[in-house]
Amino acid sequence: MMLLRTLVLARSGEDAPVNGALLCSFAVPQIGCNFLVYSLDEEAEPGSSRVYIAVLRRKLERYYLGAVDAPEELQLAMQVFKQILTWAASGTNPGDLTDTQIPYHFVDLKGCKLPPARPEDHHSLIIKKALVMKVITLGMSSPAQPAIESATLIVPSIRFSSKMSSGPRVVSPAEPAQGDAPECHSEEPQPMPVQTSQANVSTEPVAPSEPEVPVPSQLPVAADNNVLFEMDSTLNNLARVAQELTQQKRAVIEREAALEQWQSRLQQEQHQLEEKTREVEQRSAQLHEQSVAVSQQAEAMNVLIAQASGMRQSLRGMLLELDQVLDR
């Protein structure tokens, strides 16, 4: 069974972190950036799901998640993700790129420890719910390469506490240019307040060798809650996979039942053809017997005709002899 990769996310207004399911991670060499797409299993509308896209930075084998600040980078990330959706929907692995497509490659995150992050910092998209597992399957089955390492120093923007008390802060992800892919659309940025304590907010610089990672402070039971949330999220994801497999099995059973019906119909037609063939053979045998009988009757008639002809010759001879006797 497929093992889903999860990442820890801190949502505003909640003391304990939540888990998100990693859909895929890809790199765009054209701009030297990595991006990560994840889901919180949020249904935006019937049949659709909200997913998030974040920039993934790598420095000295450490990883950082953040907002896609540059509009041109977000536009390229959106276009590449739409290419991935197109390939996922078609059920085939990516082939050769066309002139209008952007080169990219999937990022190998096996064994990588991803830091906690906040969904309100990331841009949200709406895609069809049926594409979520297809994107995960495509990302896991396609060749992957290491993430592109950032050439600049990475300094986390803030540190924040899990105690929410004052000072709402609005984060609006950059809005990309709308593409023409039918499988997803960019959601309008929604202000999502994040309450932070003034005593726990700082912008301290971090040394190049040990960049600081934004980690929310946790309650004494946060570790246990994290494990429980991760188990719950994993079980939910596995339940969805099992449901999809059940639907696929039901579809296979229905196809097999339809095939059996077609086979039964074909057998009935075959039996009918065999019966008609036997009737034709019987009729042919009867005609052959009648033909033999007619031939025998014709031969008998020929014999009778020959005999009648002989008797005629005999009578003619006898008449000649009788005439001769009378003449004397």
Buried (B, 14 or more C-beta within 10 A) or exposed (E): EEEBBBBBBBBBEEBBBBBBBBBBBBBBEEEEBBBBBBBBBBEBEEEBBBBBBBBBBBBEEBBBBBBBEBEEBBBBBBBBBBBBBBBBBEEEEBEEEEEEBBEBBBBBBEEBEBBBBBBBBBBBBBBBBBBBBBBBBBBBEBEBEBBBEBEEEBBBEBBBBBBBEEEEBEBEBBBBEEBEBEBBBBBEBEEBBBBBBEEBEEEEEEEEEEBBBBBBBBEEEBEEBBEEBBEEBBEBBBEBBEEEEEEEEEEEEEEEEEEEEEEEEEEEEEEEEEEEEEEEEEEEEEEEEEEEEEEEEEEEEEEEEEEEEEEEEEEEEEEEEEEEEEEE
